[in-house]
Amino acid sequence: MGKPKVAPPPPSVYRDNPIMDDAASTSSAVLLDDIDGFPEEELPAYTDEPVASVTSMSPLCSDRLWPARHVSPTELPWSKHDASYSEFSSNMPNASTDADVLQYHIASQARYPPGYYVEIRGTHNETKRQGNKETKDRVTDFYIRISIQYLIARKLGDGQLWCLPNNVRGYRGGRIPTLEPTVATEEEMTDVENPVDQLKLWCEAYVQNPGSVKSFTMKRQVIHHNTARLEKYIRSAISETRYRGHVSVKFATTHDRVIFYSPGKINDWRLNNYIRWFFYLTFLWVISWPVLFFLTRKYEVVTVNFPYADKLEDTAEERRFTRMSELDWYNLWSSSIKRAALARMKCEDRSLDEAYRQATADADARGLAASASPAPLPNTGNSFADAALGVLGQGLRVAEAWSGNPNGEWGFDR
């Protein structure tokens, strides 16, 4: 677990300026910090509504579209997170003694989608020889990170709440996945088909559980996103830059899990970063892990699904997307991805934003306009000098297009 920061700052964004040379090719993109970003769209104001008024998971805010950038969920009291910002935990006392408080915080968190990114990394291997010794190093040529969170939610509350049904094994307050206990019989479940009503029953079951060491988990997940198809498109864009290194495309998420722990010394120690590292370094985790496993009564019965589309694959009926198809998104970003790769961009703690994408699109449009009506070469009045200038200009354009390698290829292992 990390330090007790309850809400991570959203990744900073590049202000790369691809319009430095309107008529240049994509390889002319350079890194600068002088582009003003688009006005940042703010989310609708959050309002504290009593749990009793929450009757469905429909949006509880205005209908403004989700901004094309990462937005973190609201802060949880007493919360901590791990180093990757994937798991957030809280041992706030009221959540283990008051079912309404627990339901309220889960419903509030369920409005927000997880952080969702496409990460594109290009690497090559370099072999170094010193005498009879040979070493291989992996060198990162580029690392591109783009937030695609806005593709899985149009507005707050677009998530689909799902509670564990009676016929599915899961953690229902025990130490292993089981089919028992249930919060209602099959006949009673027909009266509580609304997931929010089921959530209330599970919150009450958690609070009434007499165990001193217990936890209640809410998961967020992305569904029906054809990542294999989008990865294929992205790899084709990188290939068009004549990159010959190793390319990996990953779809990463943050804020996947929210865990409420019961208050008490054991859970306090479990969430203390210093104590955790002490147990790791002294190998006491070999003893403590089984103890925690058998002591903790787990509830993992709530999942919030955020659909990219209504189904994963195309069928006889056309897919309906939350925002746009994988191909439409690729067409928007393909030029920006190629420019970022050629510029050897490394987004370690930041991500490309909509301002960068729009700037590259504008640069492409001006480049096409400039190439359609190129500026005339200077006329010196000397036919031999004018011919020489023409040959020189063509040579410079060829050198720019194929710089470094006769075939314009780059990123080889060496």
C-alpha distance (Angstrom), angle and dihedral (degrees) to the residues before:
residue distance angle dihedral
M1 . . .
G2 3.77 . .
K3 3.75 131.5 .
P4 3.78 117.3 -57.0
K5 3.78 96.0 -89.1
V6 3.73 107.5 139.9
A7 3.77 101.6 -159.8
P8 3.80 123.6 28.7
P9 3.76 117.4 -137.9
P10 3.78 111.6 -107.6
P11 3.79 113.3 -104.0
S12 3.76 112.9 -86.2
V13 3.77 115.8 -114.8
Y14 3.75 134.6 -128.5
R15 3.76 119.2 -107.0
D16 3.77 91.4 -162.0
N17 3.79 113.7 165.7
P18 3.78 113.2 -141.2
I19 3.81 93.4 169.8
M20 3.78 96.4 76.6
D21 3.78 90.1 105.9
D22 3.77 112.9 26.4
A23 3.78 96.1 -169.5
A24 3.78 95.9 39.6
S25 3.77 125.3 111.1
T26 3.80 121.5 -107.3
S27 3.80 89.8 -91.9
S28 3.82 90.1 69.4
A29 3.84 94.2 72.4
V30 3.79 111.3 126.4
L31 3.79 134.8 -171.9
L32 3.77 116.0 -108.3
D33 3.80 134.5 151.9
D34 3.75 100.2 -144.5
I35 3.82 103.2 93.8
D36 3.75 115.0 105.3
G37 3.78 111.0 -136.7
F38 3.73 123.3 -124.4
P39 3.81 114.4 -88.4
E40 3.77 104.9 -78.9
E41 3.73 113.9 -116.4
E42 3.79 113.0 -131.8
L43 3.76 123.5 -142.2
P44 3.78 118.0 -114.6
A45 3.77 113.3 -84.4
Y46 3.79 113.5 -84.7
T47 3.77 115.0 -120.9
D48 3.79 127.3 -162.7
E49 3.78 104.7 -126.9
P50 3.79 121.1 179.8
V51 3.78 115.7 -105.7
A52 3.76 91.0 -119.5
S53 3.79 89.4 67.6
V54 3.80 93.4 55.4
T55 3.78 103.2 98.1
S56 3.79 100.5 153.5
M57 3.77 142.4 4.1
S58 3.80 92.3 -105.1
P59 3.83 116.2 129.0
L60 3.78 112.8 -71.4
C61 3.79 95.3 -168.1
S62 3.79 136.7 54.9
D63 3.80 124.7 -57.6
R64 3.80 96.7 -108.6
L65 3.79 112.8 135.9
W66 3.77 119.5 -104.7
P67 3.83 108.9 -98.3
A68 3.81 119.3 -108.7
R69 3.80 93.2 -110.6
H70 3.79 138.3 71.5
V71 3.80 116.0 -74.7
S72 3.81 120.0 -171.8
P73 3.81 122.4 -141.6
T74 3.78 119.7 -105.1
E75 3.78 118.5 -79.8
L76 3.76 121.4 -87.8
P77 3.81 120.1 -144.3
W78 3.82 115.3 -110.3
S79 3.76 90.6 9.6
K80 3.81 133.6 157.0
H81 3.78 133.1 174.9
D82 3.76 140.1 -154.9
A83 3.80 124.5 -107.6
S84 3.82 93.8 -93.6
Y85 3.83 94.3 48.5
S86 3.79 88.6 -123.7
E87 3.79 99.4 117.2
F88 3.80 125.4 42.7
S89 3.78 119.9 -172.6
S90 3.77 134.4 -172.9
N91 3.80 132.6 -175.2
M92 3.79 95.8 -168.2
P93 3.83 106.3 160.7
N94 3.81 99.4 -136.1
A95 3.80 93.5 58.0
S96 3.81 90.1 66.6
T97 3.80 96.5 46.0
D98 3.81 104.2 36.1
A99 3.82 119.4 52.7
D100 3.81 91.9 -163.5
V101 3.81 91.7 56.7
L102 3.81 91.8 48.8
Q103 3.81 92.3 47.5
Y104 3.79 91.8 47.7
H105 3.81 94.2 53.8
I106 3.80 93.3 44.5
A107 3.81 91.3 49.4
S108 3.81 89.9 48.8
Q109 3.80 92.6 50.2
A110 3.80 91.7 44.6
R111 3.81 90.7 64.7
Y112 3.80 91.1 68.8
P113 3.81 124.5 74.5
P114 3.80 120.3 -135.7
G115 3.77 119.2 -97.7
Y116 3.80 106.5 -90.3
Y117 3.80 125.6 -166.8
V118 3.77 140.4 170.7
E119 3.81 109.3 -141.3
I120 3.80 120.2 -165.5
R121 3.79 118.6 -170.6
G122 3.79 129.2 -178.2
T123 3.81 121.0 -166.4
H124 3.77 139.7 168.5
N125 3.80 133.5 -167.4
E126 3.77 122.3 -118.0
T127 3.79 120.3 -161.1
K128 3.79 117.0 -151.7
R129 3.78 123.0 -168.1
Q130 3.77 125.6 -160.5
G131 3.76 110.1 176.1
N132 3.79 107.5 -56.1
K133 3.81 92.4 -17.0
E134 3.78 121.1 97.3
T135 3.79 125.2 -170.7
K136 3.79 130.9 -177.8
D137 3.78 123.1 -149.0
R138 3.78 127.0 -170.9
V139 3.79 111.3 -135.8
T140 3.80 122.7 -162.0
D141 3.80 110.5 -135.1
F142 3.81 96.0 -178.0
Y143 3.78 140.3 -11.0
I144 3.79 116.7 -164.0
R145 3.80 121.6 -171.8
I146 3.81 122.9 -174.8
S147 3.80 126.5 178.2
I148 3.80 111.6 -129.5
Q149 3.80 95.8 172.5
Y150 3.79 91.0 119.0
L151 3.83 90.0 63.4
I152 3.82 92.1 68.9
A153 3.80 100.4 45.8
R154 3.77 133.0 37.6
K155 3.79 93.6 -170.4
L156 3.79 142.7 -14.3
G157 3.78 113.7 -57.6
D158 3.80 97.6 27.7
G159 3.80 91.8 125.8
Q160 3.80 120.8 110.3
L161 3.80 111.4 -127.5
W162 3.81 114.5 -140.7
C163 3.81 126.1 -175.2
L164 3.78 125.3 -165.2
P165 3.84 109.9 -92.4
N166 3.78 124.0 -141.3
N167 3.81 95.2 -103.4
V168 3.83 97.0 55.2
R169 3.78 125.2 82.6
G170 3.77 116.4 -124.0
Y171 3.78 146.2 132.0
R172 3.80 102.7 -64.2
G173 3.79 99.7 168.8
G174 3.78 96.8 -54.8
R175 3.77 137.7 96.4
I176 3.82 97.8 -104.7
P177 3.83 133.0 34.7
T178 3.81 111.2 -85.0
L179 3.80 142.2 158.9
E180 3.79 92.5 -121.0
P181 2.96 144.4 108.9
T182 3.78 105.9 34.6
V183 3.79 127.3 -169.3
A184 3.81 92.3 -135.5
T185 3.78 140.1 8.3
E186 3.80 121.4 -106.1
E187 3.80 89.7 -99.4
E188 3.80 92.2 48.9
M189 3.82 91.6 46.9
T190 3.79 89.3 66.7
D191 3.79 86.9 65.5
V192 3.80 93.7 49.6
E193 3.80 101.4 43.8
N194 3.80 90.3 133.9
P195 3.85 106.5 97.9
V196 3.80 90.9 -140.6
D197 3.82 90.3 58.6
Q198 3.81 89.4 48.7
L199 3.80 89.5 49.8
K200 3.79 89.8 54.7
L201 3.80 90.8 52.9
W202 3.81 91.8 50.7
C203 3.81 91.6 48.0
E204 3.79 89.2 52.8
A205 3.82 90.8 48.9
Y206 3.82 90.4 51.6
V207 3.80 93.6 49.7
Q208 3.81 92.1 47.1
N209 3.81 93.0 49.9
P210 3.83 105.7 109.7
G211 3.82 94.2 -148.4
S212 3.80 114.6 121.8
V213 3.83 93.5 -150.3
K214 3.80 112.0 49.0
S215 3.80 141.4 134.7
F216 3.81 138.6 -157.0
T217 3.82 117.6 -154.3
M218 3.79 131.7 -162.4
K219 3.81 116.8 -167.6
R220 3.79 129.5 -158.5
Q221 3.79 120.5 -157.6
V222 3.81 140.4 171.5
I223 3.80 116.3 -127.9
H224 3.81 137.5 -172.3
H225 3.81 95.5 20.3
N226 3.80 110.4 139.7
T227 3.79 94.8 -142.5
A228 3.82 92.6 166.5
R229 3.80 90.2 60.5
L230 3.79 93.9 47.1
E231 3.81 91.3 46.2
K232 3.80 88.7 55.0
Y233 3.81 90.6 53.1
I234 3.81 92.5 47.9
R235 3.79 92.8 49.4
S236 3.79 89.7 52.3
A237 3.82 89.9 53.7
I238 3.80 92.0 51.4
S239 3.80 89.9 46.8
E240 3.82 89.8 55.3
T241 3.82 88.4 63.1
R242 3.83 87.0 60.7
Y243 3.78 91.1 -117.3
R244 3.81 110.7 164.6
G245 3.79 101.0 -176.4
H246 3.79 130.7 97.8
V247 3.81 114.5 -68.1
S248 3.80 125.4 -162.0
V249 3.80 124.7 -175.8
K250 3.79 117.6 -164.2
F251 3.80 131.5 179.4
A252 3.79 104.0 -148.3
T253 3.78 129.2 -171.7
T254 3.79 134.9 -162.0
H255 3.82 131.2 -167.7
D256 3.82 89.8 37.2
R257 3.79 98.1 148.9
V258 3.79 137.8 29.6
I259 3.80 114.5 -165.8
F260 3.79 125.6 -169.6
Y261 3.81 112.7 -158.5
S262 3.77 125.7 -164.5
P263 3.83 113.6 -111.6
G264 3.79 117.6 -103.1
K265 3.77 142.1 103.7
I266 3.80 96.1 -82.2
N267 3.81 94.8 53.7
D268 3.83 90.8 40.3
W269 3.80 89.5 56.5
R270 3.79 91.6 43.1
L271 3.83 89.7 58.2
N272 3.81 95.4 42.5
N273 3.78 108.6 104.7
Y274 3.81 95.2 -154.5
I275 3.78 93.5 51.4
R276 3.79 91.0 47.2
W277 3.80 92.1 53.9
F278 3.79 91.0 46.2
F279 3.80 89.4 56.0
Y280 3.80 91.4 46.0
L281 3.80 94.9 50.2
T282 3.80 95.0 43.9
F283 3.82 92.6 43.1
L284 3.79 89.9 -124.3
W285 3.81 86.4 132.1
V286 3.81 85.8 81.0
I287 3.80 86.5 70.1
S288 3.80 101.0 29.6
W289 3.81 97.3 50.7
P290 3.83 95.6 61.8
V291 3.82 89.8 43.2
L292 3.82 92.0 53.5
F293 3.80 90.9 44.1
F294 3.80 93.4 56.6
L295 3.80 95.1 38.2
T296 3.81 99.1 50.5
R297 3.79 120.5 85.3
K298 3.80 105.4 -153.7
Y299 3.77 131.1 -153.7
E300 3.82 111.8 -168.5
V301 3.78 99.9 159.3
V302 3.82 104.6 120.4
T303 3.81 127.3 78.1
V304 3.80 128.7 168.9
N305 3.81 112.7 -153.4
F306 3.78 121.3 -156.1
P307 3.82 109.3 -163.9
Y308 3.78 121.8 -148.6
A309 3.81 86.4 -165.1
D310 3.78 138.3 -8.3
K311 3.82 90.3 -97.6
L312 3.80 138.6 9.4
E313 3.79 101.9 -122.1
D314 3.77 135.4 35.0
T315 3.79 113.0 -100.8
A316 3.78 134.7 167.3
E317 3.78 86.2 -63.2
E318 3.77 117.6 62.3
R319 3.81 117.7 -108.8
R320 3.78 115.4 -109.1
F321 3.78 114.6 -144.1
T322 3.77 130.4 -151.6
R323 3.81 89.8 -133.7
M324 3.82 113.4 -18.4
S325 3.80 142.9 -24.6
E326 3.80 124.5 -91.0
L327 3.82 89.8 -107.2
D328 3.80 93.6 50.2
W329 3.81 91.0 51.7
Y330 3.80 90.9 47.5
N331 3.80 91.7 51.1
L332 3.80 89.1 53.2
W333 3.80 94.9 49.1
S334 3.82 106.3 29.0
S335 3.80 95.7 95.0
S336 3.81 92.0 45.4
I337 3.80 91.4 49.9
K338 3.80 91.8 50.9
R339 3.80 92.5 47.7
A340 3.80 91.7 48.6
A341 3.81 92.0 49.8
L342 3.81 93.0 48.5
A343 3.81 90.0 48.1
R344 3.84 88.7 55.2
M345 3.78 89.6 -124.5
K346 3.81 118.4 -174.1
C347 3.82 114.7 -162.5
E348 3.79 98.1 -172.6
D349 3.81 97.9 152.4
R350 3.77 100.3 7.0
S351 3.76 142.3 53.5
L352 3.77 138.4 -139.4
D353 3.78 112.0 -100.2
E354 3.77 139.4 -156.6
A355 3.82 91.2 -92.9
Y356 3.80 90.2 61.0
R357 3.80 92.1 47.6
Q358 3.80 92.4 49.1
A359 3.80 91.8 46.7
T360 3.80 92.0 53.1
A361 3.80 90.6 48.0
D362 3.81 90.1 51.9
A363 3.80 91.0 47.5
D364 3.81 91.1 50.3
A365 3.80 90.9 51.4
R366 3.80 92.6 50.3
G367 3.79 90.9 44.9
L368 3.79 91.1 54.5
A369 3.80 90.8 47.8
A370 3.80 91.1 49.6
S371 3.81 93.2 48.1
A372 3.80 90.6 50.0
S373 3.82 90.4 57.3
P374 3.82 107.3 23.1
A375 3.77 118.9 -167.4
P376 3.84 111.0 -97.1
L377 3.79 118.2 -108.7
P378 3.82 115.4 -108.9
N379 3.77 114.5 -90.3
T380 3.81 111.3 -136.5
G381 3.79 95.6 177.3
N382 3.80 89.5 -118.1
S383 3.80 111.7 105.7
F384 3.82 93.5 -155.9
A385 3.85 92.7 50.7
D386 3.82 92.5 46.0
A387 3.82 90.7 51.6
A388 3.80 90.7 49.3
L389 3.81 91.8 51.2
G390 3.81 89.7 51.4
V391 3.81 92.4 52.2
L392 3.81 90.9 46.2
G393 3.82 91.9 51.5
Q394 3.78 92.1 51.0
G395 3.79 90.3 48.6
L396 3.81 92.2 52.2
R397 3.81 91.8 50.1
V398 3.80 91.1 50.5
A399 3.81 91.0 47.5
E400 3.80 90.8 51.3
A401 3.79 93.3 48.7
W402 3.81 95.7 47.0
S403 3.78 102.3 29.1
G404 3.80 118.3 159.5
N405 3.82 97.9 8.7
P406 3.80 131.6 47.3
N407 3.82 88.5 -128.3
G408 3.79 95.6 40.1
E409 3.81 90.5 -115.4
W410 3.78 123.7 142.3
G411 3.80 143.0 169.8
F412 3.81 96.8 59.5
D413 3.79 122.9 161.5
R414 3.76 108.9 -107.2
